[in-house]
Amino acid sequence: MKITTLAAIFGISVFQLYRIKEDYEEHKSVKKLRNGILGWLIGLFIAILIISMF
């Protein structure tokens, strides 16, 4: 159970990082980049909380 959860979270994290990179290359917008990173960090924090519950 834990391994599949970790794999899913890792996949999501990689996807988020890729999306942040795309946003940065497309727009060069600092605000949009900051929001993307903030969203990724919040997602990571929630994922860690979920894992720690098991």
Biopython code that builds the backbone (N, CA, C, O; Angstrom):
import numpy as np
from Bio.PDB.StructureBuilder import StructureBuilder

atoms = [
    (1, "MET", "N", (0.838, -1.207, 0.000)),
    (1, "MET", "CA", (0.000, 0.000, 0.000)),
    (1, "MET", "C", (0.872, 1.256, 0.000)),
    (1, "MET", "O", (0.669, 2.167, -0.803)),
    (2, "LYS", "N", (1.846, 1.288, 0.916)),
    (2, "LYS", "CA", (2.701, 2.470, 1.035)),
    (2, "LYS", "C", (3.504, 2.719, -0.235)),
    (2, "LYS", "O", (3.665, 3.864, -0.656)),
    (3, "ILE", "N", (4.011, 1.643, -0.849)),
    (3, "ILE", "CA", (4.859, 1.790, -2.040)),
    (3, "ILE", "C", (4.057, 2.399, -3.193)),
    (3, "ILE", "O", (4.546, 3.292, -3.884)),
    (4, "THR", "N", (2.825, 1.916, -3.401)),
    (4, "THR", "CA", (2.002, 2.455, -4.484)),
    (4, "THR", "C", (1.651, 3.912, -4.219)),
    (4, "THR", "O", (1.622, 4.726, -5.142)),
    (5, "THR", "N", (1.384, 4.241, -2.950)),
    (5, "THR", "CA", (1.077, 5.629, -2.586)),
    (5, "THR", "C", (2.274, 6.522, -2.890)),
    (5, "THR", "O", (2.129, 7.599, -3.467)),
    (6, "LEU", "N", (3.462, 6.060, -2.493)),
    (6, "LEU", "CA", (4.684, 6.829, -2.740)),
    (6, "LEU", "C", (4.926, 7.003, -4.232)),
    (6, "LEU", "O", (5.299, 8.084, -4.688)),
    (7, "ALA", "N", (4.710, 5.928, -4.993)),
    (7, "ALA", "CA", (4.908, 5.988, -6.443)),
    (7, "ALA", "C", (3.960, 7.007, -7.071)),
    (7, "ALA", "O", (4.354, 7.787, -7.937)),
    (8, "ALA", "N", (2.707, 6.988, -6.623)),
    (8, "ALA", "CA", (1.711, 7.927, -7.141)),
    (8, "ALA", "C", (2.094, 9.361, -6.806)),
    (8, "ALA", "O", (2.013, 10.250, -7.653)),
    (9, "ILE", "N", (2.511, 9.578, -5.567)),
    (9, "ILE", "CA", (2.899, 10.923, -5.132)),
    (9, "ILE", "C", (4.124, 11.391, -5.905)),
    (9, "ILE", "O", (4.196, 12.546, -6.323)),
    (10, "PHE", "N", (5.094, 10.486, -6.096)),
    (10, "PHE", "CA", (6.299, 10.836, -6.849)),
    (10, "PHE", "C", (5.933, 11.211, -8.281)),
    (10, "PHE", "O", (6.460, 12.178, -8.831)),
    (11, "GLY", "N", (5.031, 10.443, -8.878)),
    (11, "GLY", "CA", (4.571, 10.734, -10.236)),
    (11, "GLY", "C", (3.910, 12.102, -10.316)),
    (11, "GLY", "O", (4.164, 12.867, -11.246)),
    (12, "ILE", "N", (3.064, 12.407, -9.340)),
    (12, "ILE", "CA", (2.382, 13.703, -9.298)),
    (12, "ILE", "C", (3.411, 14.824, -9.139)),
    (12, "ILE", "O", (3.316, 15.861, -9.794)),
    (13, "SER", "N", (4.390, 14.604, -8.265)),
    (13, "SER", "CA", (5.409, 15.621, -8.017)),
    (13, "SER", "C", (6.203, 15.923, -9.280)),
    (13, "SER", "O", (6.460, 17.084, -9.600)),
    (14, "VAL", "N", (6.592, 14.860, -10.002)),
    (14, "VAL", "CA", (7.342, 15.042, -11.249)),
    (14, "VAL", "C", (6.490, 15.805, -12.248)),
    (14, "VAL", "O", (6.979, 16.705, -12.931)),
    (15, "PHE", "N", (5.202, 15.442, -12.335)),
    (15, "PHE", "CA", (4.288, 16.122, -13.249)),
    (15, "PHE", "C", (4.165, 17.599, -12.892)),
    (15, "PHE", "O", (4.178, 18.461, -13.771)),
    (16, "GLN", "N", (4.045, 17.885, -11.590)),
    (16, "GLN", "CA", (3.936, 19.269, -11.130)),
    (16, "GLN", "C", (5.192, 20.060, -11.492)),
    (16, "GLN", "O", (5.099, 21.191, -11.970)),
    (17, "LEU", "N", (6.360, 19.467, -11.266)),
    (17, "LEU", "CA", (7.620, 20.139, -11.593)),
    (17, "LEU", "C", (7.697, 20.418, -13.086)),
    (17, "LEU", "O", (8.140, 21.490, -13.498)),
    (18, "TYR", "N", (7.267, 19.458, -13.896)),
    (18, "TYR", "CA", (7.265, 19.627, -15.346)),
    (18, "TYR", "C", (6.339, 20.777, -15.731)),
    (18, "TYR", "O", (6.668, 21.588, -16.596)),
    (19, "ARG", "N", (5.180, 20.838, -15.080)),
    (19, "ARG", "CA", (4.215, 21.900, -15.367)),
    (19, "ARG", "C", (4.777, 23.263, -14.976)),
    (19, "ARG", "O", (4.595, 24.242, -15.700)),
    (20, "ILE", "N", (5.459, 23.331, -13.834)),
    (20, "ILE", "CA", (6.079, 24.585, -13.398)),
    (20, "ILE", "C", (7.100, 25.032, -14.441)),
    (20, "ILE", "O", (7.155, 26.210, -14.795)),
    (21, "LYS", "N", (7.911, 24.090, -14.932)),
    (21, "LYS", "CA", (8.927, 24.386, -15.936)),
    (21, "LYS", "C", (8.265, 24.907, -17.214)),
    (21, "LYS", "O", (8.730, 25.883, -17.803)),
    (22, "GLU", "N", (7.190, 24.261, -17.636)),
    (22, "GLU", "CA", (6.459, 24.693, -18.829)),
    (22, "GLU", "C", (5.931, 26.116, -18.644)),
    (22, "GLU", "O", (6.075, 26.960, -19.529)),
    (23, "ASP", "N", (5.320, 26.372, -17.492)),
    (23, "ASP", "CA", (4.784, 27.703, -17.199)),
    (23, "ASP", "C", (5.894, 28.747, -17.265)),
    (23, "ASP", "O", (5.713, 29.829, -17.826)),
    (24, "TYR", "N", (7.044, 28.407, -16.684)),
    (24, "TYR", "CA", (8.165, 29.347, -16.659)),
    (24, "TYR", "C", (8.652, 29.638, -18.067)),
    (24, "TYR", "O", (8.895, 30.793, -18.417)),
    (25, "GLU", "N", (8.795, 28.594, -18.877)),
    (25, "GLU", "CA", (9.295, 28.783, -20.238)),
    (25, "GLU", "C", (8.295, 29.549, -21.099)),
    (25, "GLU", "O", (8.684, 30.361, -21.938)),
    (26, "GLU", "N", (7.005, 29.287, -20.888)),
    (26, "GLU", "CA", (5.981, 29.939, -21.710)),
    (26, "GLU", "C", (5.815, 31.409, -21.350)),
    (26, "GLU", "O", (5.757, 32.263, -22.234)),
    (27, "HIS", "N", (5.740, 31.703, -20.081)),
    (27, "HIS", "CA", (5.326, 33.041, -19.642)),
    (27, "HIS", "C", (6.439, 33.880, -19.021)),
    (27, "HIS", "O", (6.387, 35.109, -19.078)),
    (28, "LYS", "N", (7.439, 33.237, -18.432)),
    (28, "LYS", "CA", (8.497, 33.947, -17.698)),
    (28, "LYS", "C", (7.878, 34.838, -16.622)),
    (28, "LYS", "O", (8.409, 35.894, -16.278)),
    (29, "SER", "N", (6.736, 34.378, -16.102)),
    (29, "SER", "CA", (6.009, 35.166, -15.108)),
    (29, "SER", "C", (6.377, 34.702, -13.707)),
    (29, "SER", "O", (6.139, 33.550, -13.344)),
    (30, "VAL", "N", (6.952, 35.594, -12.928)),
    (30, "VAL", "CA", (7.417, 35.245, -11.585)),
    (30, "VAL", "C", (6.244, 34.842, -10.698)),
    (30, "VAL", "O", (6.335, 33.882, -9.933)),
    (31, "LYS", "N", (5.136, 35.585, -10.806)),
    (31, "LYS", "CA", (3.980, 35.302, -9.958)),
    (31, "LYS", "C", (3.419, 33.915, -10.255)),
    (31, "LYS", "O", (3.108, 33.156, -9.336)),
    (32, "LYS", "N", (3.292, 33.588, -11.536)),
    (32, "LYS", "CA", (2.746, 32.288, -11.913)),
    (32, "LYS", "C", (3.672, 31.167, -11.453)),
    (32, "LYS", "O", (3.211, 30.132, -10.973)),
    (33, "LEU", "N", (4.973, 31.374, -11.599)),
    (33, "LEU", "CA", (5.968, 30.385, -11.166)),
    (33, "LEU", "C", (5.875, 30.176, -9.655)),
    (33, "LEU", "O", (5.895, 29.045, -9.170)),
    (34, "ARG", "N", (5.773, 31.282, -8.923)),
    (34, "ARG", "CA", (5.680, 31.211, -7.459)),
    (34, "ARG", "C", (4.434, 30.431, -7.045)),
    (34, "ARG", "O", (4.495, 29.592, -6.146)),
    (35, "ASN", "N", (3.308, 30.705, -7.698)),
    (35, "ASN", "CA", (2.066, 29.995, -7.393)),
    (35, "ASN", "C", (2.207, 28.508, -7.680)),
    (35, "ASN", "O", (1.702, 27.680, -6.921)),
    (36, "GLY", "N", (2.889, 28.160, -8.772)),
    (36, "GLY", "CA", (3.096, 26.755, -9.122)),
    (36, "GLY", "C", (3.926, 26.042, -8.075)),
    (36, "GLY", "O", (3.601, 24.922, -7.679)),
    (37, "ILE", "N", (4.997, 26.681, -7.623)),
    (37, "ILE", "CA", (5.871, 26.082, -6.611)),
    (37, "ILE", "C", (5.124, 25.959, -5.286)),
    (37, "ILE", "O", (5.241, 24.946, -4.595)),
    (38, "LEU", "N", (4.357, 26.989, -4.933)),
    (38, "LEU", "CA", (3.582, 26.971, -3.693)),
    (38, "LEU", "C", (2.577, 25.823, -3.714)),
    (38, "LEU", "O", (2.424, 25.105, -2.726)),
    (39, "GLY", "N", (1.899, 25.655, -4.838)),
    (39, "GLY", "CA", (0.935, 24.563, -4.988)),
    (39, "GLY", "C", (1.601, 23.208, -4.851)),
    (39, "GLY", "O", (1.048, 22.298, -4.234)),
    (40, "TRP", "N", (2.799, 23.071, -5.432)),
    (40, "TRP", "CA", (3.545, 21.815, -5.358)),
    (40, "TRP", "C", (3.953, 21.521, -3.916)),
    (40, "TRP", "O", (3.853, 20.381, -3.462)),
    (41, "LEU", "N", (4.412, 22.547, -3.196)),
    (41, "LEU", "CA", (4.821, 22.361, -1.797)),
    (41, "LEU", "C", (3.632, 21.978, -0.919)),
    (41, "LEU", "O", (3.750, 21.119, -0.045)),
    (42, "ILE", "N", (2.488, 22.617, -1.155)),
    (42, "ILE", "CA", (1.286, 22.285, -0.389)),
    (42, "ILE", "C", (0.874, 20.843, -0.670)),
    (42, "ILE", "O", (0.519, 20.104, 0.248)),
    (43, "GLY", "N", (0.922, 20.446, -1.943)),
    (43, "GLY", "CA", (0.598, 19.067, -2.320)),
    (43, "GLY", "C", (1.529, 18.072, -1.653)),
    (43, "GLY", "O", (1.094, 17.022, -1.179)),
    (44, "LEU", "N", (2.807, 18.403, -1.619)),
    (44, "LEU", "CA", (3.807, 17.537, -0.994)),
    (44, "LEU", "C", (3.539, 17.411, 0.510)),
    (44, "LEU", "O", (3.631, 16.321, 1.074)),
    (45, "PHE", "N", (3.207, 18.533, 1.149)),
    (45, "PHE", "CA", (2.909, 18.546, 2.587)),
    (45, "PHE", "C", (1.703, 17.665, 2.901)),
    (45, "PHE", "O", (1.724, 16.894, 3.860)),
    (46, "ILE", "N", (0.651, 17.782, 2.090)),
    (46, "ILE", "CA", (-0.550, 16.964, 2.276)),
    (46, "ILE", "C", (-0.214, 15.488, 2.081)),
    (46, "ILE", "O", (-0.688, 14.634, 2.830)),
    (47, "ALA", "N", (0.610, 15.191, 1.067)),
    (47, "ALA", "CA", (1.020, 13.809, 0.802)),
    (47, "ALA", "C", (1.775, 13.229, 1.994)),
    (47, "ALA", "O", (1.552, 12.078, 2.371)),
    (48, "ILE", "N", (2.659, 14.015, 2.584)),
    (48, "ILE", "CA", (3.424, 13.563, 3.758)),
    (48, "ILE", "C", (2.476, 13.299, 4.930)),
    (48, "ILE", "O", (2.645, 12.321, 5.658)),
    (49, "LEU", "N", (1.486, 14.165, 5.110)),
    (49, "LEU", "CA", (0.500, 13.956, 6.176)),
    (49, "LEU", "C", (-0.260, 12.653, 5.964)),
    (49, "LEU", "O", (-0.469, 11.892, 6.908)),
    (50, "ILE", "N", (-0.678, 12.394, 4.712)),
    (50, "ILE", "CA", (-1.415, 11.165, 4.395)),
    (50, "ILE", "C", (-0.555, 9.939, 4.682)),
    (50, "ILE", "O", (-1.030, 8.966, 5.269)),
    (51, "ILE", "N", (0.713, 9.984, 4.267)),
    (51, "ILE", "CA", (1.623, 8.854, 4.494)),
    (51, "ILE", "C", (1.822, 8.621, 5.991)),
    (51, "ILE", "O", (1.829, 7.478, 6.447)),
    (52, "SER", "N", (1.981, 9.695, 6.750)),
    (52, "SER", "CA", (2.239, 9.550, 8.190)),
    (52, "SER", "C", (1.031, 8.975, 8.927)),
    (52, "SER", "O", (1.179, 8.452, 10.032)),
    (53, "MET", "N", (-0.161, 9.064, 8.337)),
    (53, "MET", "CA", (-1.361, 8.513, 8.964)),
    (53, "MET", "C", (-1.379, 6.988, 8.903)),
    (53, "MET", "O", (-1.983, 6.354, 9.768)),
    (54, "PHE", "N", (-0.738, 6.387, 7.913)),
    (54, "PHE", "CA", (-0.744, 4.919, 7.756)),
    (54, "PHE", "C", (0.145, 4.246, 8.784)),
    (54, "PHE", "O", (0.256, 3.020, 8.796)),
]
sb = StructureBuilder()
sb.init_structure("model")
sb.init_model(0)
sb.init_chain("A")
sb.init_seg("    ")
for serial, (resi, resn, name, xyz) in enumerate(atoms, 1):
    if name == "N":
        sb.init_residue(resn, " ", resi, " ")
    sb.init_atom(name, np.array(xyz, "f"), 0.0, 1.0, " ", f" {name:<3s}", serial, name[0])
structure = sb.get_structure()
